[in-house]
Amino acid sequence: MLTKSIPHTFIRNGYYYFSRRVPADLQGHYSYHRIVQGLRTTSPQKAKVQASITAAKLEAYWSQMRLAKSDVIGLSLVRDSSSSSQEVASNQPQTNCPSLLDALEVYLEQKGKGRPKTFRVAAERSCNYLIGLSGNKPLSGYTRQDALQFRDWLIVRGLTGSSITRNFSYLKAVINFALSEYALDIRNPFVGVYHD
């Protein structure tokens, strides 16, 4: 039975589980009508954060699936992007570039020592929000468009200005630290994004 205090969760043997019904219009993509995943925690606070992140990832993924299925005006006018995307890929050496999760791991390893748990949770939450929205790309793969989309998504979620600033601060810190550690000459697209 789902818990009322934490949306999309239930408890089994003292542990929290995430549970979400697949929307009717997307059930053709799934082999089962419900998604269930263990959150590996008995703590209500941790379960609430993890369930919120997982739900946000799912919503973002389902939005992408719906967009992929929809008819887009002017699609017949779009040039074949496979050749141009290959050119862009060849111009951006991403072979040795760490992903955002790699950057987060290095950041928490180095900067998280002696810090309270809230430091780790906040950094993970901000990065997981972005991964749920844009995917776990190499750091060189994130663009200004990703940053603007992330800002707009946080606003739509109803976050206050200070919460949006905090999420951007953690993302910038994680990315900047990794760029410094790996000596990468990449501009951080999350720097200087305006929000009211």
N, C-alpha and C positions, 0 to 999 in steps of 0.2 A: 504494500500500500504506500502511495506517495506521501511524503511528509508535507504538512501544511506550512511550516515555518520556512522551509527552504524549497523553492520551486524546482521541479524536475528531479527530485531526489526521493529515494526510499532507503530504509535501513534493513539490512539483513545480517544477523549475527553480530550486531553492534557496529557494522561498517556501513558507510554511505555509498549508495550507487546512484549514478545519473541515469535517468530514463526519459526518453522523449519519443512521442509518436511521430512517424514520418508523415508529412502532409500528403493529403490524398493525391494532389497533382504530381507528386514526385515518387509515389510508391512504385512506379514502374522501374525505377533505378535501383531499388533495393530488393533483397531476397527475403526480407522480413519487415513487418509493418512497424516495428518498434526498435529503437536503438537503446541498448543498455550497456553501461560501462562502469566498472568499479572505480571509485575515487580514492581507494586505499587510505582512508582516514576514518577515525571515529570522532574527530573534532567537528562540531557543527560550524565553527567559524571557517575552518579550512574547506569543508564541504561546500559552504555557501560560495566562497571565492572560486573554487574549481568548477562548480556547477554553472556559475555565471559565465566563466571563461568558455567552457565547453558549449554552452547554449549560444554564446556570441559567435563562436567559430562555426557552429552548425547553421545559424541564421545567415552568416556571410556566404557560406558554401552553397546553401539553398538558393540564395539570391543570384549567385553566379550561374547555377543550374537553370534557373528560370530565365535569366537573360539569354543564356545560350539557346534556349528553346524558342525564344520570342522572335517575331519578325522585326527586323531592324530596317527603318526607312533608309534607302540609299545603299543597301548592302550590295546591289548589283554594280555600283559605281566604285566599290573599294578594290584597289589593285591587289594582286596576289602579294601578300606580305611575307611569304616564306623566304624569298630571295633577299628582301630588304632586311628582314630580321636576322638572317645569317650574316649579312654585312655588319650589322650593329654588333652582333655577338663576336665577330672576328675583331672588331675595333676595341672591344672591352675584354681584356684578358681576365677571365673569371675562374681559371683553373685552380689557382692557389688562394682564391678569395673565400674567407670563411662565411658561413651563413649567419643569419641573425641568432639562431639558437647556439651556434658555436661562439659567437661574440658574447652572448649572455652568460654562457658557461665560464668563459675566461674572466669576464667582468666580476661575476659572483665569487669565483675562486680567489681572485686577487683583492678585490675591494670589499668582499663580504665578510672577511675574517673579523671576528669580534663585534660585528654589527648585530642589532636585534633582528628577529625573524621578520619583522615588518619590512625591513630593507629588502630582503630576498623576495618576499611576497609581492611587494610593489613593483620591483623590477620585472619579475616574471609576468605579472598581470599586464603591464604595459606592452611587453614584447609579445605575449600571447594574443592580446587584442589585435596587434598589427598582423601577426601571422594568420589569425583567423580571417582577417580582411583581405590581405594581399599575398599570403603564403610565406613560407620560410625560404626566402631568396638569398643568394649571395649578397653581401653588402653592396657590391657594385651594381646589383640589379634593381635596387630601390631608386625611385625617381621622385621628383617634386610632386608629380601627380599622385603617387602613393601617399605622400605626406599630406596633401590637401584632402584626399579622400579620407584619410585617417582622422583629420581634424573635423571634417563634416560628419563623419560617423559618430564621433564622440559627442558632438553637439546634438545630433538626432537622438542619441541615447539619454539626453537630458543632463549631462554632466555640467557642473558649474565651471566658471572660468578658471578657478584655482585648481580644480581636478584635471582639467584639460592641460593646464600648464605643467602640473606634476607628471602626467603621462608623457608629455613631450620631453620633459627634463630627464626622465629615466631613459627614454629611447635615445636621446642625444648622448647621454653619458655612456650608455652601453656601446653605441656605435663609435663614438669618438675614442673610447678606450681601446676598442679592437683595432681601429685604424692606426692608432699610435703603436700598439703592441706588435702588429703585423707589418708596420712601416708601409701602409698602403696610401697611395696618392689618389684618394677618392674624396669628393666633396660630400659632406653629410647633408642629404636633402631635407632633413627634419629641422635644420637650423634656420631661424628667421621666419618661421611660418606664423603669420598673423592670425590671432583670434581675439574676439571681443571678450 
